Amino acid sequence: MNTSTRAVGVGLFIILMLALGVGMALVVSGGDFWDEDDMRYELVYNSSVKGLETGAPVTLKGVQIGEVVTVKARFYKSSNTPLNSIVVNIDPGRIDFDEETHGGLEDILLDDGLSAKLKMQSFLTGRLYIELDYYRDKPQTILVDTIHPQIPTVPSDLEKLNDFNDIDFVQMADHLQQVLDDIHNLTSSPDFQNLPAQMNKTLVAIENSSNKLGRSADAIGQDLEEAMTSLKDSMNSVKGATAKIDGHLAPDSPLIYRLNESLESLTHAATAVEELAETLEEQPEALLTGKREKQP
């Protein structure tokens, strides 16, 4: 009887030790004793991950595809400062792939720009979870030797808020005040306040000069028109006299020669006066600036 009792006791002790060993193995391995290593991925943060706990969901566009396995501070060989190492387990059974889908889960996670972001589960508890998605922010990969393939990360909304808090608004306000003071000093100066009156005087002077030039051009044009009429009358008289005299004098007589020269001079003078009148009609400012060359 004693032998049978001892055998049962030894058997129970062995079973208890085996159960205890399995339990310790599960604890030491972080609960991943039965999981495949190829479905483990690592996220590395150099910022706080307070609020992220083991068992927190890992989602892909809102659909849970895994969970957080370990959250540890770790000294990597290539880093002199501690970083936060987050190991996640992805369950491929929660993701369906069509037959024509190029690549597998590894390609989607690591090669197609997918990145991880810490998000708030609840504002009351402050707990975080990990959301995988294609974010507009540039993904960051910290170059360290990780145990599992590393998934790039992007800053969380809280990190962006902290960056916003780092802005020196006091200094910005001081600079803005200096700019406003400079503008006030400029607009308050006597020269700036007299500027509208000076501009008004300049415009009035330009308008008066333009009116005078217009009146001068009109008067000169009228005088030129009268001169043209007088020249034409003189030329007609000379032509009439020449015709009468031509019948009584020889063609090569000195008087006929001088009359022809006088007629040619009058013709040239009439042409010059006519050209001047046309120029002043097209370019009244020619009296001040000179005649412009006509564009071809």
C-alpha positions as CSV (number, residue, x, y, z in Angstrom):
1,M,0.0,0.0,0.0
2,N,2.8,2.3,0.8
3,T,4.5,1.5,-2.5
4,S,1.3,2.3,-4.5
5,T,0.8,5.6,-2.6
6,R,4.4,6.7,-3.2
7,A,4.1,5.9,-6.9
8,V,1.0,8.1,-7.2
9,G,2.6,10.9,-5.3
10,V,5.7,10.7,-7.5
11,G,3.5,10.8,-10.6
12,L,1.6,13.8,-9.4
13,F,4.8,15.5,-8.5
14,I,6.1,14.9,-12.0
15,I,2.9,16.1,-13.6
16,L,3.0,19.2,-11.5
17,M,6.6,20.0,-12.4
18,L,5.8,19.6,-16.1
19,A,2.9,21.9,-15.8
20,L,5.0,24.4,-13.9
21,G,7.7,24.2,-16.5
22,V,5.3,24.8,-19.4
23,G,3.9,27.8,-17.5
24,M,7.3,29.3,-16.9
25,A,8.2,28.8,-20.5
26,L,5.1,30.6,-21.6
27,V,5.8,33.5,-19.2
28,V,9.5,33.7,-20.3
29,S,8.6,33.7,-24.0
30,G,6.0,36.4,-23.5
31,G,3.1,34.2,-24.5
32,D,4.5,33.3,-28.0
33,F,5.7,29.8,-27.2
34,W,3.3,28.3,-29.8
35,D,3.5,31.1,-32.3
36,E,5.5,31.2,-35.5
37,D,8.5,33.6,-35.5
38,D,7.9,34.6,-39.1
39,M,4.6,36.3,-38.0
40,R,6.4,38.4,-35.4
41,Y,7.3,42.0,-36.2
42,E,9.1,44.6,-34.2
43,L,8.5,48.3,-33.8
44,V,11.2,50.6,-32.4
45,Y,10.4,54.0,-30.8
46,N,12.7,56.6,-29.4
47,S,9.7,58.3,-27.8
48,S,7.4,57.4,-25.0
49,V,4.9,54.5,-25.4
50,K,3.2,55.1,-22.1
51,G,-0.3,53.6,-22.3
52,L,0.7,50.7,-24.6
53,E,0.3,47.4,-22.9
54,T,0.8,43.7,-23.7
55,G,-2.4,42.4,-25.5
56,A,-3.2,45.8,-27.0
57,P,-4.9,45.4,-30.5
58,V,-3.0,45.7,-33.7
59,T,-5.3,46.8,-36.5
60,L,-5.1,47.2,-40.3
61,K,-7.4,50.1,-41.3
62,G,-9.5,49.5,-38.2
63,V,-9.7,45.7,-38.5
64,Q,-7.8,43.8,-35.8
65,I,-5.2,41.5,-37.3
66,G,-3.0,40.9,-34.2
67,E,-1.9,42.0,-30.8
68,V,1.0,43.4,-28.9
69,V,3.2,40.6,-27.4
70,T,5.9,42.5,-25.5
71,V,6.6,46.1,-24.6
72,K,10.2,46.5,-23.4
73,A,12.9,49.1,-23.1
74,R,16.0,47.8,-24.8
75,F,19.6,48.7,-25.4
76,Y,20.5,47.8,-29.0
77,K,24.1,47.3,-30.0
78,S,24.1,50.2,-32.4
79,S,22.4,52.6,-30.0
80,N,23.9,54.2,-26.9
81,T,20.5,55.2,-25.5
82,P,17.6,52.9,-24.6
83,L,14.8,52.5,-27.1
84,N,11.3,51.1,-26.8
85,S,10.9,47.7,-28.5
86,I,7.4,46.6,-29.3
87,V,6.9,43.1,-30.6
88,V,3.6,42.3,-32.3
89,N,2.1,39.1,-33.5
90,I,0.2,39.3,-36.8
91,D,-2.4,36.5,-37.4
92,P,-2.4,35.8,-41.2
93,G,-5.7,34.1,-40.8
94,R,-7.4,37.4,-40.2
95,I,-6.2,38.7,-43.7
96,D,-7.6,37.4,-46.9
97,F,-5.7,37.5,-50.2
98,D,-7.1,37.1,-53.6
99,E,-5.4,34.7,-56.0
100,E,-4.2,37.6,-58.1
101,T,-2.7,39.5,-55.2
102,H,1.0,40.1,-55.8
103,G,3.2,39.2,-52.8
104,G,2.3,38.0,-49.4
105,L,1.8,39.5,-46.0
106,E,5.6,40.2,-45.7
107,D,5.5,42.2,-48.9
108,I,2.5,44.3,-47.9
109,L,3.9,45.0,-44.4
110,L,7.4,45.9,-45.4
111,D,7.6,46.7,-49.1
112,D,4.5,48.7,-50.0
113,G,4.8,51.6,-47.6
114,L,2.7,50.3,-44.7
115,S,3.7,51.9,-41.4
116,A,2.6,51.8,-37.7
117,K,1.1,54.5,-35.6
118,L,0.2,54.7,-31.9
119,K,-3.4,55.7,-31.4
120,M,-5.6,56.2,-28.4
121,Q,-8.1,53.4,-27.4
122,S,-9.8,55.6,-24.8
123,F,-9.2,59.1,-23.5
124,L,-10.5,58.0,-20.1
125,T,-8.0,55.2,-19.6
126,G,-5.1,56.5,-21.8
127,R,-4.6,53.1,-23.3
128,L,-3.0,52.9,-26.7
129,Y,-3.2,50.5,-29.7
130,I,-1.3,50.1,-32.9
131,E,-2.9,51.0,-36.3
132,L,-1.2,49.9,-39.5
133,D,-2.0,52.0,-42.5
134,Y,-0.5,54.0,-45.4
135,Y,0.1,57.4,-43.8
136,R,1.1,60.6,-45.5
137,D,3.8,61.2,-43.0
138,K,7.2,59.9,-43.9
139,P,7.8,56.5,-42.2
140,Q,10.8,56.3,-39.9
141,T,12.9,53.2,-39.5
142,I,15.5,53.3,-36.7
143,L,18.6,51.6,-37.9
144,V,19.2,48.9,-35.2
145,D,19.6,45.2,-35.3
146,T,16.1,43.9,-34.3
147,I,15.2,40.3,-33.5
148,H,12.2,40.3,-35.8
149,P,11.5,42.2,-39.1
150,Q,11.0,45.9,-38.3
151,I,7.8,47.8,-39.3
152,P,8.4,51.5,-39.9
153,T,6.6,54.0,-37.7
154,V,5.1,57.5,-38.0
155,P,4.7,60.0,-35.2
156,S,1.6,59.7,-33.1
157,D,-0.9,62.6,-32.8
158,L,0.4,63.1,-29.3
159,E,4.0,63.5,-30.5
160,K,2.8,66.1,-33.1
161,L,1.0,68.0,-30.3
162,N,4.2,67.9,-28.3
163,D,6.1,69.3,-31.3
164,F,3.5,72.1,-31.5
165,N,4.1,72.9,-27.9
166,D,7.8,73.2,-28.5
167,I,7.1,76.3,-30.7
168,D,8.3,79.5,-29.0
169,F,5.1,81.5,-29.3
170,V,6.5,84.2,-27.0
171,Q,9.4,84.9,-29.4
172,M,7.0,84.8,-32.4
173,A,4.8,87.4,-30.7
174,D,7.8,89.6,-29.9
175,H,8.9,89.5,-33.6
176,L,5.3,90.3,-34.7
177,Q,5.2,93.2,-32.3
178,Q,8.4,94.6,-33.7
179,V,7.0,94.4,-37.2
180,L,3.9,96.2,-36.1
181,D,5.9,98.9,-34.3
182,D,8.0,99.4,-37.5
183,I,4.9,99.8,-39.6
184,H,3.4,102.3,-37.0
185,N,6.6,104.3,-37.0
186,L,6.7,104.4,-40.8
187,T,3.0,105.5,-41.2
188,S,3.4,108.1,-38.4
189,S,6.4,109.8,-40.0
190,P,5.7,113.3,-41.5
191,D,7.2,112.2,-44.9
192,F,4.7,109.3,-45.2
193,Q,1.8,111.5,-44.1
194,N,2.7,114.2,-46.7
195,L,3.1,111.6,-49.4
196,P,-0.6,111.7,-50.6
197,A,-0.5,115.5,-50.9
198,Q,2.8,115.4,-52.8
199,M,1.4,112.8,-55.2
200,N,-1.7,114.9,-55.8
201,K,0.4,117.9,-56.6
202,T,2.4,115.9,-59.1
203,L,-0.7,114.6,-60.8
204,V,-2.1,118.1,-61.0
205,A,1.1,119.4,-62.6
206,I,1.1,116.6,-65.1
207,E,-2.5,117.3,-66.0
208,N,-1.8,121.1,-66.5
209,S,1.2,120.4,-68.7
210,S,-0.8,118.0,-70.8
211,N,-3.6,120.6,-71.2
212,K,-1.1,123.3,-72.2
213,L,0.6,121.0,-74.7
214,G,-2.8,120.2,-76.2
215,R,-3.7,123.9,-76.5
216,S,-0.3,124.7,-78.1
217,A,-0.7,121.8,-80.5
218,D,-4.2,123.0,-81.5
219,A,-3.0,126.6,-82.0
220,I,0.1,125.6,-84.0
221,G,-2.1,123.3,-86.1
222,Q,-4.4,126.1,-86.9
223,D,-1.6,128.4,-87.8
224,L,0.0,125.8,-90.0
225,E,-3.3,125.2,-91.8
226,E,-3.6,128.9,-92.5
227,A,0.0,129.0,-93.7
228,M,-0.7,126.0,-96.0
229,T,-3.7,127.9,-97.5
230,S,-1.6,131.0,-98.1
231,L,1.2,129.0,-99.7
232,K,-1.3,127.3,-102.0
233,D,-2.8,130.7,-103.0
234,S,0.7,132.1,-103.7
235,M,1.7,129.1,-105.8
236,N,-1.5,129.4,-107.8
237,S,-0.8,133.1,-108.4
238,V,2.8,132.3,-109.5
239,K,1.6,129.6,-111.8
240,G,-0.9,131.9,-113.4
241,A,1.6,134.7,-113.8
242,T,4.1,132.2,-115.3
243,A,1.6,131.0,-117.8
244,K,0.8,134.6,-118.9
245,I,4.5,135.6,-119.1
246,D,5.4,132.3,-120.8
247,G,3.5,133.4,-123.9
248,H,5.6,136.6,-124.3
249,L,9.1,135.4,-123.3
250,A,11.4,132.8,-124.7
251,P,11.6,129.6,-122.7
252,D,15.3,130.0,-122.0
253,S,15.0,133.7,-120.9
254,P,16.5,134.6,-117.4
255,L,13.1,135.7,-116.1
256,I,11.5,132.3,-116.8
257,Y,14.4,130.5,-115.1
258,R,14.1,132.6,-111.9
259,L,10.3,132.2,-111.8
260,N,10.7,128.4,-112.1
261,E,13.2,128.4,-109.2
262,S,10.9,130.4,-107.1
263,L,8.0,128.0,-107.8
264,E,10.1,125.0,-106.8
265,S,11.1,126.7,-103.5
266,L,7.5,127.4,-102.7
267,T,6.6,123.8,-103.5
268,H,9.3,122.5,-101.1
269,A,8.2,124.9,-98.4
270,A,4.6,123.8,-98.8
271,T,5.6,120.1,-98.5
272,A,7.7,120.8,-95.3
273,V,4.8,122.6,-93.7
274,E,2.4,119.8,-94.6
275,E,4.7,117.2,-93.1
276,L,5.0,119.2,-89.9
277,A,1.3,119.5,-89.6
278,E,0.9,115.7,-90.0
279,T,3.5,115.1,-87.3
280,L,1.9,117.4,-84.8
281,E,-1.5,115.9,-85.5
282,E,-0.1,112.3,-84.8
283,Q,2.5,113.3,-82.1
284,P,1.5,116.5,-80.2
285,E,4.3,115.9,-77.8
286,A,6.9,116.3,-80.6
287,L,7.3,120.0,-79.7
288,L,8.8,118.9,-76.4
289,T,10.4,115.5,-77.1
290,G,11.1,115.6,-80.8
291,K,9.7,113.5,-83.6
292,R,9.7,109.8,-83.1
293,E,10.8,107.4,-85.8
294,K,7.9,105.6,-87.4
295,Q,7.9,101.9,-86.8
296,P,8.3,99.9,-90.0
